[in-house]
Amino acid sequence: MMLMEKEKTPKPRSNQRRQTESICLRCTTEEKSSFRRSANRFGFDSLSAWIKDLINSNGELSLHLRRMISGRLGQIGARVVILGKKDVPSAVEDELAAIVSDITLLQTALIEGDINARKSDP
């Protein structure tokens, strides 16, 4: 008696994996390392994601960067609201100094292109 193995049919690829087009970019090893550092600095997990974000931005702030800025400004705004509810002048003064420091860090990060720069602890 002979047993026959059932042929396995491959699973269909996900929609993400069905992308069939690719774009090649020739660069030096140093350039690629620099690109990868930039992608990481802007919070991207892959070089591809960073390049797509830059291309889709059409010369304006990328969607990723706009979201990062919006998030940081929202955090600062929430701290200002909380600050308005404090009664102790010294606590207000200290928190206001920390908020000003965070705004300065955000401004520097935007100018230098490092949106993931450390923010001060509240």
N, C-alpha and C positions, 0 to 999 in steps of 0.2 A: 504494500500500500504506500502510495506516495502523497505527501502533503504538499500542497501548493501555497506559496505565500501570496497574500493579496498585495497587489501593487499599491504603493502609497502615492497618493496624489499630493502634490505640493500645495501648501496653503497659499491663498492669494495674497499678494503684497498689499500693505496698507496704502491708503491714498497718499500719505507722505512719501512712501518709497516709490511711488509710481512716477515721480518726477523724472523725466527722461533727458532733459537738457542740462548741460553744464557749461560753464564758462571757464576757460583756462587763463591764468594770468602768470606771465613769466616774471620772476623777480629773483634777486639774489637771496642767499640764506639770511644775510643781515636784514634785508628789507622784510622778509617774511617774519623774522623774529620781532622786528619793530612793529609790524602790523598786529601780530599776536599780542604783544604787550599793550598796544592801544585798545584792542578788543577787550582784553581783560580789565584794563583801566576803566573802560566805560561799562563794565558789568556784563559783558557778553560771554557765554560759555564756549562759543566757537567763533572762529574767524569768519566762517560763512555767514553766520547770523549778523555779525557786525557789518560786513560788506553789504549785505542785502539792505540793512537798515540805512546805511549811508546812501546807497543808490536810490532807495525809495524816498529819501528826504528831499530830493530835487533841489539841493543847495540850501535848504532851510534847516532849522533845528530838526533833528530826527525825532520820530515818534518816541523812541526809547528815552532820549534825552529830555524831551518835553515832559514825559511821565515822571522821570526822576526829579526834575526841577519842581514840578507840581507837588509831588509827595513831600519834598523837603520844605517847600513853602507852607504846605498844609500843616506839617508838624510845628513849624515856627508859629503859625497862626493860632494853633491850639494852645501853645504855651503862652501866647499873649492873652488869650481869653482867660486862662487859669490865673495868670498874673493879675488881671483886673479884679479877681475875687479875693486876693490876699490882703490882710489887714496890717501885717507887720512890715513897716517901712524897710527894715534891713533885708528881709526876705525878698521884697520887691526889687530892691537895688541889686542884690546878688543875681537874681533870676534875669533881670533886665541886662546885666552885664553878660551873662551866658548867652542870651538871645542875640545880642549885638555880635558876640564872638561867632555864633553859628552863621549869622548873615554874612559876616566878613569871610568866613571859610567857604560858604557857598559861592560868593562872588569870586574869590580866588580860584576855586575849583573850576568855575565856568571859564574864566580867563585862561587858565592853564590847561584846560581840557581834561581835568581829572575829577569827574562828578562824584566819584566814590571816596573823595578825601574824607578823613575822619572828622566827625563833628564832635563838639565838646559835650561832656556829660551834663545833663540837666541838674 
